[in-house]
Amino acid sequence: SSTHAPINLIAAAVGYRSNAAFTRAFSKQYGITPTEWRRAQTRASGR
Protein backbone atom coordinates (compact mmCIF):
# COMPACT_ATOMS: atom_id res chain seq x y z
CA SER A 1 0.00 0.00 0.00
CA SER A 2 1.12 3.56 -0.59
CA THR A 3 0.83 6.48 1.77
CA HIS A 4 2.30 9.90 2.33
CA ALA A 5 1.90 9.57 6.11
CA PRO A 6 5.02 10.26 8.15
CA ILE A 7 7.02 7.17 9.08
CA ASN A 8 6.45 7.80 12.80
CA LEU A 9 2.67 7.63 12.30
CA ILE A 10 2.96 4.43 10.29
CA ALA A 11 5.21 2.93 12.98
CA ALA A 12 2.70 3.80 15.71
CA ALA A 13 -0.24 2.52 13.65
CA VAL A 14 1.36 -0.92 13.35
CA GLY A 15 2.29 -1.11 17.03
CA TYR A 16 5.85 0.21 17.33
CA ARG A 17 6.67 2.59 20.15
CA SER A 18 9.58 4.20 18.33
CA ASN A 19 10.70 5.00 14.82
CA ALA A 20 14.01 3.28 15.52
CA ALA A 21 12.36 -0.04 16.40
CA PHE A 22 10.16 0.12 13.31
CA THR A 23 13.09 1.02 11.07
CA ARG A 24 15.18 -1.87 12.45
CA ALA A 25 12.36 -4.38 11.90
CA PHE A 26 11.57 -3.03 8.42
CA SER A 27 15.24 -3.08 7.42
CA LYS A 28 15.68 -6.62 8.69
CA GLN A 29 12.64 -7.79 6.71
CA TYR A 30 13.19 -5.88 3.46
CA GLY A 31 16.90 -5.02 3.41
CA ILE A 32 16.29 -1.26 3.10
CA THR A 33 14.96 1.45 5.40
CA PRO A 34 11.38 2.71 5.14
CA THR A 35 12.69 6.00 3.74
CA GLU A 36 14.74 4.21 1.08
CA TRP A 37 11.70 2.11 0.16
CA ARG A 38 9.55 5.23 -0.14
CA ARG A 39 12.12 6.93 -2.39
CA ALA A 40 12.32 3.84 -4.61
CA GLN A 41 8.52 3.70 -4.90
CA THR A 42 8.37 7.39 -5.77
CA ARG A 43 10.98 6.95 -8.52
CA ALA A 44 9.22 3.84 -9.85
CA SER A 45 5.90 5.67 -10.11
CA GLY A 46 7.51 8.61 -11.90
CA ARG A 47 6.67 11.21 -9.27
N, C-alpha and C positions, 0 to 999 in steps of 0.2 A: 504494500500500500504506500501511497505517497502523501506527504504532508509537509506543510511549511512551519509546523509547530516547532518551537525551540526544543532542543535535545533534552533539556532538564524537565520539560513538561512531559515529553514522551517517556523518559526514564521513570518519572513519578507515576504515570498512568499505568505502566506495566509492573509496578511494585518495587522499584529501586529507590533507596533512600538518598542516593547521591549519584551525581553524574559520573564520578570516577568508577563506581561499582558497575554502572550500566555500560560504560565505555569498555571496561575490562572484559565483561561478559560478551559484549557484542564483538569485540576484537578477537576474542578466543574462538567464537563461533564462526565468524565470517572472514577473519584474517585482515580486516581493515577497520578503522574507527568509524563511528556513525557519521562524522563530518566528511570523511573521505568517501563513504558510500553515497552520501547526499550529493557531493560534488560530481561523482561519476554518473549518477542518475540524471543530474541536471545537464551534463554534457551529452549524454546519450539521447535525451529528449530534445536537444537543440535549443535549450533556453539560454 
